[in-house]
Amino acid sequence: MTGYYDYVLGLIPAALIGVTAVLNLIGLSLTAALPGGALVAGGVMFHAMFVRNPVTGVPGEADRPRDESVSDSIDRAVDRSRTGRSRAGRSGAGGSD
């Protein structure tokens, strides 16, 4: 099934080449037409990344229930570190400390 982002991937080079060709055909030099095509292709990419972004929801939203405050999460993290259930004191390289 073809989705929105599949169309975007096809539209980026089509916009760059197509708009550049049309502007070149109506009398602009290739040097002047190419930035116009690049601007349209950039607009397509901007729309795909920022207007209709592929991410749903807010990052970290699923990490805690909605009725729990941030301070409760911090308190639980501090309690875990006191009981030794955290990775505090270990290096992330995987070697011996």
N, C-alpha and C positions, 0 to 999 in steps of 0.2 A: 504494500500500500504506500502510495506516495504522499508524503506529508509536506507541511509548510517549509521545513528546512531543506528538504530535497529540492523544492522549487527555488529557494533562495540560492542554493549552491549552483544551480543552472543559470539563474538570473544574473549573478555577479559577472561572469565573463560575457554574457549576452549584452548586458547593459554597457560594459566597458567598450566592447567592440561595436555594438550597434549604434550607440549614441555618438561615438567617435566617427563612425562611417557616415551617419546622417549629417552631422555637423560639417564633415569634410565635403560631402556632396553639395551642401548648400553654399559653399564658398569659403569656409574657414580653412586655414592651413592646417596641416596635420599637427603641427606644434601647438596651435591654439585649440584644436578640437579634442586632443587627448586629455587635457585637464577637465574638460566638460564631461567626457565619458567616465573618467576616474571619480569625479564628484558624484555622479549618479550611482556608480557601483559602490562608492563609500556610503551613500545614503541607504542603499539596500542593506548593506552590512550593519549600519547603525540601527536600522529598524529591526533587524533580526536579533541583534544583541541587547538592545536597550528598551525598545518599545514593546516588542513581543518576545520577551526573553524566555529561554527554555526552562528556567528555574521556577518551581512552584513553591509558594510559601516563603517564610522567613527562615534563614539559616539558624539552626539551634532550636527551632520551635518544637520539634519532636523530642528534644532532649529532656524536657521537664513538663509536667502537667501545667495547664493554664492557671490553676488555683494556687500554685506554689510560687512563692516570690524568689527573687534572685538571692536574697540573703539566706533563705532556707537552703538553697543549693550550695552556697558557699559554706554554710555551717556543716552540711553533710560532707563536703570535701575535706574540711578541716578535721572532722571526726575520723574520716577514713585514713587521713595521713597520720593521725595520732595512734591508731590501732595497727599501723604498719601495713595497710592494704594498698599503699600507693607505691609508685616507682621512685619516690624521693631518694636521692643518694646514689642512684644507679646511673651509669652513663648510657647514652643512647647508641653507642658504637657497637655494643655487643661484646666488648672485651672485658677483662677483669678490672675491677675498680681499685 
